[in-house]
Amino acid sequence: MSHSDIANLGEDLVAQWLQSTGWIILERQFSCRWGEIDIIAQHSENTLEPLLAFVEVKTRSPGSWDDGGKGAITLKKQAKIERTARMFLAKHPEKSDYACRFDVAIVSCQISSQNHHKLSVTQKPTTISSIGEYEFQLQEYIPAAFDSL
């Protein structure tokens, strides 16, 4: 399986989880000249105003060099995502008054036969999916991540 296939499967897992928690997926892999946003989702249940989440998904194998993907969300990457989000809002002016936030989802991917090794995670996996010989786990979902990274 290629890296892009694994990344897409990680994004699929996060999109399914978001939908199961009341989010509506508006776009997947939204791109413009500034960059790409993996998932754009809207939540409007039980809130006074709708909320848009621009979600960056990082799918990594255990023990990755970049802290499970968190290290890849540099200030430069954040700026690209923010510019891309502005382009999305320009294309959808009816959503320009919505509250917006930038979330990060950390997905772990490993070959199923390696499952006897314990993953070192800071949080219990939220959701798990097996695709062929691979197992994907949503390890951490960080709402408003740019504020905390």
C-alpha positions as CSV (number, residue, x, y, z in Angstrom):
1,M,0.0,0.0,0.0
2,S,1.4,3.4,-0.9
3,H,1.8,6.4,1.5
4,S,-1.1,8.2,-0.2
5,D,-3.3,5.2,0.2
6,I,-2.5,5.0,3.9
7,A,-3.0,8.7,4.3
8,N,-6.4,8.5,2.5
9,L,-7.5,5.6,4.8
10,G,-6.5,7.6,7.9
11,E,-8.6,10.5,6.6
12,D,-11.5,8.1,5.9
13,L,-11.3,6.9,9.5
14,V,-11.4,10.5,10.9
15,A,-14.3,11.4,8.5
16,Q,-16.3,8.4,9.7
17,W,-15.6,9.3,13.4
18,L,-16.6,12.9,12.8
19,Q,-19.9,11.9,11.2
20,S,-20.6,9.5,14.1
21,T,-20.2,12.4,16.5
22,G,-22.6,14.7,14.7
23,W,-20.4,16.5,12.2
24,I,-21.3,16.9,8.5
25,I,-18.4,16.5,6.1
26,L,-18.5,19.4,3.6
27,E,-15.2,18.7,1.8
28,R,-12.5,16.2,1.6
29,Q,-9.0,17.1,0.3
30,F,-10.1,20.7,-0.5
31,S,-7.2,22.3,-2.4
32,C,-6.3,25.6,-3.9
33,R,-3.0,27.3,-4.9
34,W,-2.2,27.8,-1.2
35,G,-2.5,24.2,-0.1
36,E,-4.9,21.5,0.9
37,I,-7.2,20.8,3.8
38,D,-7.8,17.2,4.5
39,I,-11.4,17.5,5.9
40,I,-13.7,20.5,6.3
41,A,-16.6,19.6,8.6
42,Q,-19.6,21.5,10.0
43,H,-21.4,21.0,13.3
44,S,-24.6,22.8,14.1
45,E,-26.4,20.6,16.5
46,N,-27.0,22.0,20.0
47,T,-25.1,25.2,19.2
48,L,-26.3,28.7,18.7
49,E,-24.2,29.2,15.6
50,P,-22.7,26.6,13.3
51,L,-19.1,25.7,13.7
52,L,-16.6,24.8,10.9
53,A,-13.6,22.6,11.6
54,F,-10.7,22.6,9.2
55,V,-9.1,19.2,10.0
56,E,-5.5,18.2,9.3
57,V,-5.0,14.5,9.6
58,K,-1.6,13.0,10.3
59,T,-1.4,9.2,9.8
60,R,1.8,7.7,11.1
61,S,3.3,4.4,12.1
62,P,4.3,4.0,15.8
63,G,7.6,5.6,16.7
64,S,7.5,8.1,13.9
65,W,10.2,10.8,13.9
66,D,7.8,13.7,14.1
67,D,5.9,12.9,17.4
68,G,3.2,11.0,15.7
69,G,2.6,13.8,13.2
70,K,2.3,16.7,15.6
71,G,5.8,17.8,14.7
72,A,4.7,18.2,11.0
73,I,2.3,20.9,12.0
74,T,4.8,23.7,11.8
75,L,3.9,27.4,11.8
76,K,4.5,27.4,8.0
77,K,2.0,24.5,7.6
78,Q,-0.5,26.3,9.8
79,A,-0.2,29.4,7.7
80,K,-0.9,27.4,4.5
81,I,-3.9,25.8,6.1
82,E,-5.2,29.1,7.3
83,R,-4.8,30.7,3.8
84,T,-6.5,27.6,2.2
85,A,-9.4,28.0,4.8
86,R,-9.8,31.6,3.7
87,M,-10.1,30.4,0.1
88,F,-12.8,27.9,1.1
89,L,-14.7,30.7,2.9
90,A,-14.4,33.0,-0.1
91,K,-15.9,30.2,-2.3
92,H,-18.7,29.7,0.3
93,P,-19.6,33.2,1.5
94,E,-22.8,31.8,3.1
95,K,-20.4,30.2,5.7
96,S,-18.2,33.2,6.3
97,D,-20.0,34.1,9.5
98,Y,-19.6,30.7,11.0
99,A,-17.2,30.1,14.0
100,C,-14.1,28.4,12.7
101,R,-11.4,26.3,14.3
102,F,-8.4,24.3,13.1
103,D,-8.3,20.7,14.4
104,V,-5.6,18.0,14.2
105,A,-6.3,14.3,14.1
106,I,-3.5,11.9,14.9
107,V,-4.0,8.4,13.4
108,S,-1.7,5.5,14.0
109,C,-1.3,2.9,11.3
110,Q,0.4,-0.5,11.7
111,I,0.4,-3.9,10.2
112,S,-2.0,-6.1,12.1
113,S,0.6,-8.8,12.7
114,Q,2.5,-6.2,14.7
115,N,-0.4,-5.7,17.1
116,H,1.2,-7.7,19.9
117,H,3.6,-4.7,20.4
118,K,2.1,-2.1,22.7
119,L,1.7,1.4,21.3
120,S,2.9,4.2,23.5
121,V,0.1,6.7,23.4
122,T,-1.0,9.5,25.7
123,Q,-4.6,8.8,25.1
124,K,-6.8,5.7,24.7
125,P,-7.6,5.2,21.0
126,T,-10.9,6.7,20.1
127,T,-11.8,4.5,17.1
128,I,-10.2,1.6,15.3
129,S,-10.5,0.3,11.7
130,S,-8.8,-2.6,10.0
131,I,-8.2,-2.6,6.3
132,G,-6.6,-5.6,4.9
133,E,-3.4,-6.2,6.9
134,Y,-3.4,-2.7,8.3
135,E,-4.9,-1.4,11.5
136,F,-5.7,2.3,11.9
137,Q,-6.4,3.9,15.3
138,L,-7.6,7.5,15.9
139,Q,-5.1,8.1,18.7
140,E,-5.9,11.8,19.4
141,Y,-8.2,14.4,18.2
142,I,-7.1,18.0,19.1
143,P,-9.8,20.6,18.7
144,A,-8.5,24.1,18.1
145,A,-5.1,22.6,17.8
146,F,-3.3,25.7,16.4
147,D,-4.0,27.4,19.7
148,S,-2.3,24.6,21.6
149,L,0.6,23.5,19.4
